[in-house]
Amino acid sequence: MKSSKEEIVEWCRHYLANLLSVSIETVDPDADFDRLGVDSALAVSLLIDVEEHYGVDLPPEALFENPSINAVAAYLHAQITENVAQA
């Protein structure tokens, strides 16, 4: 699956808005996950669904190393691009 960084950001924003029961406008893609109210259980849910949706293995430490939606989207986009290049 080929996705732009912007598409990944929007998918993550929609996902977290739904998970947190807030409007998408309140989900700042530059805010740290803890500031958004994402605890470890929600982070695991995000990891699992991102892996299923994008077919990319996302190790748990990736969320700590990339603690915002924009950072995770950049990481995922790089992984997807690398996987496509290797295919």
Helices and strands as residue ranges (DSSP letters): H 5-20, G 24-26, H 33-36, H 40-54, H 60-65, H 69-86
